[in-house]
Amino acid sequence: SPAPSGTSQVDLLRDLRLPGILIGDGQIGGISNTVSAMESLLLRGIDISCIVMLDMGLRNEEAVANMVKKGFGGYLGKSIPVFGLPPLPRRRSNFSAAALRSWFLQCQDKFEKVTKLMETDHKERLQLLMSAEERARSSIWWPFTQHDLVQSVTHIDARTGEDWWVYSKGSAQSKEASPSLLRWVDGAASWWTQGVDANLHQLLTKALAYGCGRYGHVLFPENSHEAALQLTERILKGPAKGWGSRVFFSDDGSTAVEVALKMAMRKFLRTHSLMELAPEELSRLKIRIMGLKGSYHGDTLGAMNAQAPSVFTGFKQMPWYDPKGVWLDIPTLAVMQGNWRIDLSAIPQVTEDEANLTFASWAAALDMPKRAVSSLATSYRNYITSHFDNLPDQSTKIGALVLEIAMHGAGGMDLIDPLFQRILVEEANKRSIPVIADEVFSGMWRLGMPTACSMGGFHPDIACYSKLLTGGTVPMALTVASEDVFQAFAGSEKSEALLHGHSYTAHPIGCSVAIAAFDIFSDPALNPNLSAKQDKLEDLWPIEEVVALSQRAVVKRVVPLGTVLVLELQPAGSKEEAYEGYASSLAKPYVEELRSRGIFLRPLGNVMYVMVTPTTSRSKCREIVEMMSAVIPK
């Protein structure tokens, strides 16, 4: 039943993270009622210390005990104890103080056991919380982390929508002198995956459980299941509408890019009749990609080779790293000193009058018909064609254009001028070079729309989706291809097929929850931020406050786009902490202060960013901006 706020009591009590007792049902039908209630609590991540049932003569407690004896009761591997109590005295006949006292005396031993069990469970949980940091430091190898530099470990006890419950040991110097659980905003969206607020959290949980209950996992090649079909149909009618024909399933963003590279290379070879060459001629070909400096496509070897040298690649990270690309510098777009402005500093070959680099609004920057005939468009085209047409030798071919669409994520949250990517795609199309849109980060409403390609007004040949795909629950990725790409693998021999796959390809659990996430994002009845007419999110970030932030002396640029708010700090001086880049510590004091105020950030060097979900309320976004404004010096 609902609390006064309208929230169900079970969801309200969940956030207390206290051990609970489930009062079972000893009447006819009580076995299924009790087990269903237990499963409902476990689906919400509620710890159940025990089940207590009245014995109504049906011995329901014995049946329930047998059913939960070997069932899942929590991470410690313990089954849930069941206690049967004698029936209460009947009200009309012998219900009296003496009878009730006698009943309590009969139950006293079991009540004491229940009380002791709850106390034990709670103490055990506190001990696990207190020892978590030490256990983590001694056994876990964290990604993207230099362990020698880790000062503290953030232990997350649970999450509710956009927020975490974080264990704090407390100290005399902190606001929490004693150990406590703190509610923090997950400002990094758990590496850009999180998709729903607290109100919608349970919809994803139910979908995940349904997929597991109905299917678990099933083999996929030459098979199908309804979850995969339903998800495929949604994707082809949604972000891939108008060009996509086939959906290939994989495990994560990096593997989605690996698949895309294989698809694109085959399509290029077929289109340019290179498959018919003799083996010795094929061996002399050097098939490269064209990509952008600062892009990041993942950490598997093929994806690494499709990105320019960076801190994430190189010999120290992987001696086999062998970049196979022609890399272009990028023009970026951001709010600087109060205005949307293009920064051409990385491309000295491209020049433009200052007046043509500033826009009154984001909508003006996206006016592609107007901007496509500008002098800047001509300059972009000249710069791009010079790279397409000046390859080292005739054996070197550009087999694919690989773009992280709209915004470089791990590369520093740079927003790329959409006009630049539009012209890149046009020039690739002229040369019959397949276009790969890496939308692992930018797609699925992360930047405010189903596909970020719509900013530049173009369609790719292949697109990769992950991150938000399952709403922040389980790994899954999709590589969507046009029919022409699919047909490049047609043939009479199996060796001509796309020989790539994963053990958990199209796993029904992921497909089920991805369907639920897609429906939440795309339904105005469920997503209050969705503009039904335009199929995009309303502006989440208060533009006046964002503009004011961009005018502060320590701020270089701000980008408010979709669910993402980027703030790059301006290096000043020659101190070690003032330099730019991934290794910069310039943001550290501001990040620490924001964490003390309840917002968890994980900066990219001197670039701070906050990421919410497509369903996060605009009032919460305003609170976040106001908190950042209070921390960033004026």
Steps between C-alpha positions, in 0.01 A plus 500: 500500500621856436655734752364859530743604223344249262810279502430139591608409850729227376694749287501754782637251751756368251713809537540441874713192416397328825443125546136407456257236619249362254170410663377203304149372446386182674161481330384323184700647210753636748796305364490675164421835666802467727742389229376775265550761771851368569590516131362853476720611790809333354433666163524833679828408666347479847677271748268252671622371836220246537142406422246476783167318445199409708420128498137486391500122497617475137872473579574775248818589684646157425426531130647852483808389695562221250456740208745763630749258659720493193386829352681831460486704819782746446868524412617303804351177370270446798146372465216693662383342829127441544330510840154357559291645783193345662165645391377811679215458748163540333342836563140390564556207736816497708670829402610648836803653661587165654466319169712757324761484777508123464547535124795738547660259748469218245667724240762653728781268396438565131463876551838502673652305212353745248628799696845349537504409131420857397766640731753251367413580140531872563833466680628276223396756241674779692817289522489444123458874443788585731733241347402569135785740424768268634353198319474696175854634517645153557308310233355717221678632190310814399478623139666826400653531846855545627465313828798673659313830473167386647436704815158364593252239380137595449291204613152501346241316708206545262359730234162666460439646157771758436638475854735278696500412867867535595664380820692766689735400780466847647768708664536796731594714200196404289136602533420141601695426817367144528459230234195556283342442162497811279282560197710616204397594149673266253635790295697271268187294419713196588716542193219642290265203531225612737161571349217537753400687812383332820137487387585286197775288655267210571374481141848401386535255789176325407597482134837351587340242729239412236768434238694283745190316613372431149827424324817529706732473202452322168723432200455761228650405158223384265254542791278781618304597808235763553716727715763535224235550232314766697820692577619476139170636370512793743854592399428484127190718545683733739862621479566299179181605324550576132824311450548204737407150385679248723598486868802306626526439876820506704619558856613862540597814314851388412382171350225684313772708334706189422199353318440831320858508373466150354172599334638822356818343365307227321257753356792711373671200341180390328408848379842561348532147353808426710380156607580371151869590522759228515623410852841663443332824389268495801799456732648825370191703580514723809140559604474791741220694662445872523435620851520798728769587751368465853255225413471189716333179379587248770781289640497189282785494252306572181319791663831632636655488152208708373592793723790742497787463747398616846547427868267200451716343229872479427766243575465517879136405479529245219820418307287375211331838459537597135285801408351451156352835421519845352417737783336841471503780754157623604314830536313511830185679609422624851358784706797731559466832675124488464469400131494183293830515315711284266863451597729445200826514694575131431472553123725788390427407136138613548444873540177695532377844597432524871139606437426170326622294794246624757134401527214655690367159600551126470220490243693742281809279518285209376357688202666268247329631182630849574843396624559248219542786249724713723864584440586291806343196331726558201805523726399179677454323168842609371667378820318165488556429130869572539519199731283274286692580183859504622569148620862372512470263202254312278498194724368703792120516508252662737266209575272676749423833660471440876341776702414534866185695427456857626705476819828335587436332834820368660704731279393804703127557436569716195187589303593479132348753263214298337569672167850352497372145546226559242757597236724208597210262436417669169859463379512136610175432316642653181784250516278202594675467835277346774422726796505356853313703761631414845200601711592281794513813716302757303201295385173393664404847630829560685546826308128567488386303194475136388799541266759777518544468122189713467700803616695492176206376295664185362463121508790258550542159341571337835426617856599374845282529811562399861527693832140626539364206301398300808435801723802427719440137593694240297759514218372477144584666170354524153664555163239612249573469127337605176377235259793571266744422780313181584503387137879542487519178702258301283641198320489126453792428734492530880846654484340805338266555797571732793682251723470689824296433813480493877384232742230730635393643164152655526454369853129524584563668835673793329247512217210504746634786706610690186140484374382649830767772491419591139130523580567720802723740307267527201160523675393849618269334752802344672771754414388848609799658324406375155365747247250282317486726194875509442603159641771658710553598860405842624793713618593360843766754603403858596663701222531825698704332773707310241581824317599662830735209575668539161593858588702414809873552475595139580261355241617442143176360355162354592287260297137437603365229271233242572578324825861627504649815648871552428721759669866531403727688737741759369865416577681795654860520609781249476422277799477128439128493580427771241582316179230369269416141415395169647772505768422851623400542865351843448146384572588306814409761768165575334418131461579436867281790608211383284528151643477645849177665384360175366595490130741234376709611203780318318679767294702457184807696607406868500159420348215464746169359385167408651274243338140433599238267353254576219226496764668719765286798600605846390473615862770248597718621212458855625606395850814339356592813303440720804728277706771520234458877488558515874825303466659651187672831588357819351 
